[in-house]
Amino acid sequence: MKEIYLDNAATTPMSSKVIDVITDEMKNDFGNASSTYELGRKARNTIDRARHIIASSIGANDGEIIFTSGGSESNNTAIFGTAYGRQNIGKKIITTPIEHPSVLNPMKRLEKEGYEIVYLDVDETGHISLDQLKQELTPDTILVSIMAVNNEVGTIMPLQEIGDLVKDTNAYFHVDDVQGMGTIDIDVKKMHIDFMSVSAHKINGPKFLGFLYEKNDISIPNLVLGGEQEVKRRAGTENVPGIAGFSEAVKEIEEIGHQNIQDKYHHFQEIILNKLDDNDVEYDVNGGVGENMSHHVLNLHIKGVSTTVLQTNLDLAGFAVSGGSACTAGSLEPSHVLIACFGADSPRILESIRISFGRYNTEEEVEKFAEELVKIANKRQSK
């Protein structure tokens, strides 16, 4: 039985072109990019080309891209770097309760160290109040860290409006764009973004690789100390094959276009929701499927059916979906995102699944999934 993979918000299968690029680099471009002889120069040129492709995709300058091990390292670097580098200005940081654990856990540590962390309220769609953000932007605020797209319900945050509010204050604006890269358009200059974190494996690139966009006129302490790679901003020998593959993944996304991607996924959402409606399944869409939501995520509350039952039955039928974030799905902890949106007592917390689409999913796969979900729901809801 061939498994149908619908958990692309957790990770994505690597593109065949990306695999080819990485394989070729591993065979033919094994030099250390810090070396001055020909093999080293060749590796350096590969990195420089990749940096340019990636920078151009977000409206950045080449020198503002720092390659890292992934989104978690990028988030930690921006948060701790800003906190420790700017504590003479203030110790107040603003974020949301629906951020990824690689943002929330650094915030918890900083709270223990005496920093004031403000968690903005979110509504049932996961959106913040810009008025509340404006009120909280005091002179001692040094950082606003808000994700581009939520990984569990698909909320697209109003980055332009947030950037407009933050740009004339003392605070830096950090965006976790791990779910946004490949699904929405972002221009870091127009949106007044100071830091942005991205991970390659969410866009059909290699795992354990990402980048941190760091605006040119900003200087924060390094998280990783050692050599002088990445213009002295991130120590460690660069993963040349992975970086080459990362840039190929970005090129492919750019060629397809974010709107085309969203249109495809919106169609997939409609297939599932129409099938549920036609078969009288009782359900809610957590977050919604509106204009300010990314359609690559569909979070469903199947009323009266536990997440565990849904996941187990779907897994046995050959479908891979999630009960929440990939970083928490293996634990018994309820989704912090759904709790923030609906409250800890809501039945949605323990009766929801996350379906997330990717480039290689087909209409036929989605239709098969919808049929199986209806079967499971009807059987359980009829009891």
Secondary structure, 3 states (H helix, E strand, C coil): CCCEECECCCCCCCCHHHHHHHHHHHHHCCCCCCCCCHHHHHHHHHHHHHHHHHHHHCCCCHHHEEEECCHHHHHHHHHHHHHHHCCCCCCEEEECCCCCHHHHHHHHHHHHCCCEEEECCECCCCCECHHHHHHHCCCCEEEEECCCECCCCCEECCHHHHHHHHCCCCCEEEEECCCCCCCCCCCCCCCCCCEEEEEHHHHCCCCCCEEEEECCCCCCCCCCCCCCHHHHCCCCCCCHHHHHHHHHHHHHHHHHCHHHHHHHHHHHHHHHHHHHHHCCCCEEEECCCCCCECCCEEEEEECCCCHHHHHHHHHHCCEECECCCCCCCCCCCCCHHHHHHHCCCCHHHHCEEEEECCCCCCHHHHHHHHHHHHHHHHHHHCC
